[in-house]
Amino acid sequence: MIPVWVPDGPWIDGVRHAGAMTLDVASPSDGAVFATVGAAGPPDVHRAVTAAETAFHDRRWRGIPVLERQRVLGRAAEALRAHDGELGRLIAHEMGMPETAARYVEVPYAAGVLDYYAGLVASVGGETLPVDIPGVDPAFHVFTTRRPVEVAALITPWNFPLLLPVWKVAAALAAGTAVVLKPAPEAPLTALALVALLESAGVPPGVVNVLPGGDDVGAALCAHPGVRHISFTGSTAVGREVAAQAGQGLKRVQLELGGKSPALVFADADLDNAVSQCLFGVYFNSGQVCQAASRILVHQSQYDAFLEQFTARAQALRVGAATDPDTDLGPLVRASQLTVIQDHVDHALAGGARCLLGGHPLPGPGYFYAPTVLADVSPELSAFQEELFGPVAVVTPFATDPEGVALANATPYGLAAAVFTRHLRRALSISGELAAGTVWINTSQMQSPTVPFGGMKASGWGRELGRAGLEEFLDTQATWIDLHEAPPTYF
Ligand code: NAD
């Protein structure tokens, strides 16, 4: 089922390497290993960084005229679309996303990101600036240029194994940098498929290198002196380690981390819409979504009605194998995640929460967890505070607007928030009080290549997507040209 054009080992300078060991890739729908890929060892890390450094310095990518680079990224977008069936199947097998969602949501979105950044390639330019120097005639011509950061390490998780690498790679390529991508060990094949398609579209070898491998490969990459920028997406715990490592080497670092995003349902909300949006916000990709709005705060006047409708509709969701076209929720990524979620659920129940639906794993052999609804979850419980990365809705009532806002902000995270109300004044004044990088009003989970995405607080530093995502990979250089007939002298 793995297309022949997908490399099955470290991809460095356009060549497949054997790697130092092997990595088994299993399907979460049945637990069976379906592929074995070569995994990078320390020599591969060094080789990949050196290949990217060489590609940066010999200008094999950033030296190509902008409109041609734009065309290459556009062709890469088309290549993704042309292979949507194979990519969708690969994603479904690697991490358990329903194949229909992978093929018809993740792949087209990733292609759109490449299209968007293709459009920005020719926009990378600087400014001409006036100057003011005490006691000196300001006859200087000063301009800025934007220089791509030198080698960037891109480290990604497994939950959107095509999209998250593309967010980083597309922005980095638009900026003109060269990269080493380290995908999650659970989903290396999709990233390897991506580099094959990029190179088939005309990205020169060595500009995007891919190192399948475990956490140690990511750590070695961050520590490598040739890496000048780290763009990391993953858990907040690992993000702290990456930031510390970046601090040691004084590398630029961008962190897209976890979340525990709230959905605030006010008394004046359209309840039917709020229920629909919250269902998607909790259960899409089985809750394995960084921006999942799984902490639902409902005004006490709507609380019972919301719980009744939400639970009834959650009960109708179909859990099954990722390749089954009727599946709404696929499996979780690994067996151990079932235990993690169960511990949070049990702790919540012991702490006074009520389980209205689910609350247990489903029979295997895959790693399935029942869509779950927990009501009356108090804010000190771990299910309220921590990212569960599973299909668990945590529902809590509130009485006043200030209490709703305080509850929404009462976790260490700040990735996203949803607000459901019919009143514009309330919607906008409440959203201004929410510490969240994204606020959705009367909707949830929406994203676009054109709109910056990222977190506040423990959800991260910096932004991906939009113009802001490109800026992360650019540095500014100021150039001064003296225009004086007789240049000023100082000594
Ligand atoms: P993870 O943090 O365990 O791993 C992410 C990546 O980092 C993997 O490739 C891993 O091998 C690598 N890694 C692990 N230790 C490392 C180290 N010390 N140095 C460098 N690299 C290291 O996360 P995961 O379980 O793969 O993914 C789930 C997490 O990702 C969730 O917390 C989720 O919220 C987060 N996420 C965030 C966003 C966002 O945009 N904010 C998007 C998707 C996922």
Residues whose N, C-alpha, C, O or C-beta is under 5 A from the ligand:
A	BS01	NAD	I155 T156 P157 W158 K182 P183 A184 P185 G213 G214 D215 G218 A219 C222 T233 G234 S235 T236 V238 E241 E256 L257 G258 G259 C290 S459
